Amino acid sequence: MDADPKSVWDAISTRRSVRSFDGEPIEDGKLERCLQAARLAPSWANKQCWHFVVVKGKKALDESGIVPMNIRNPAAVIVACGDPARSGNREGKPYYLVDVAIAVEQLVLEAWELGLGTVWVGFFNEDKVKKALGIPENIRVVALVPIGYPSEKKSITEKLMKTVTGIADRKDLKEIVHQGNW
Ligand SMILES: Cc1cc2nc3c(=O)[nH]c(=O)nc-3n(C[C@H](O)[C@H](O)[C@H](O)COP(=O)(O)O)c2cc1C
């Protein structure tokens, strides 16, 4: 894994999900910088509906039971939450998901710049996570973000991704961009 990009484009174009970490702790300053990157994200009417629960260290992570099965040795898991009542809802689109997603992506790119790997995890049991961490009833858990220094070894998920999804990498621009009209 080649974390430590030199520009935003470099970060965007080199970032990959990391699911296997070396277990080393993250310096507090780096973790805070990632959270600052999330904090600075744009949001619906600048309502900043997000909250982040940081669970650090093997003991706390083991006790919480929130580390996904396919993730190895993260230094921490950042649990990204949103308060639907603090964001918009237009034509059936709940914008708290968008707000939190933007914040998470900023966090992920900043982490990569600092040499840290992350992966967005959407497959988790929300009730279980909320119970384990005392997250209030009205708050939704949008993503789990395991974070840490990447290990040399690739995880099973990374090896099997193409088999599972049938997609090798990104679609070509001509498949997704419609000039003028669809
Ligand atoms: C909304 C969302 C949910 C995801 N959920 C999971 C997940 O539950 N488990 C997992 O291992 N990866 C998950 N991923 C990571 C994707 O599989 C990954 O981003 C995608 O395969 C592209 O690979 P890359 O991130 O290495 O470029 C998720 C990504 C997104 C954006």
The ligand as an ORCA input file, in Angstrom:
! r2SCAN-3c Opt
* xyz 0 1
  C     -20.936      2.726      1.329
  C     -19.811      1.733      1.352
  C     -19.942      0.562      2.069
  C     -18.893     -0.363      2.136
  N     -19.025     -1.462      2.927
  C     -17.982     -2.325      3.046
  C     -18.061     -3.414      3.955
  O     -19.065     -3.610      4.664
  N     -16.990     -4.240      4.054
  C     -15.841     -4.052      3.323
  O     -14.901     -4.823      3.481
  N     -15.724     -2.997      2.451
  C     -16.764     -2.141      2.308
  N     -16.667     -1.054      1.459
  C     -15.425     -0.828      0.686
  C     -15.631     -1.135     -0.813
  O     -15.712     -2.526     -1.017
  C     -14.454     -0.533     -1.596
  O     -14.415      0.860     -1.402
  C     -14.575     -0.828     -3.096
  O     -14.472     -2.217     -3.334
  C     -13.494     -0.107     -3.925
  O     -12.211     -0.480     -3.473
  P     -11.168      0.609     -2.955
  O     -11.793      1.333     -1.786
  O      -9.951     -0.182     -2.529
  O     -10.875      1.552     -4.075
  C     -17.704     -0.126      1.392
  C     -17.576      1.072      0.674
  C     -18.605      1.992      0.670
  C     -18.407      3.292     -0.077
*
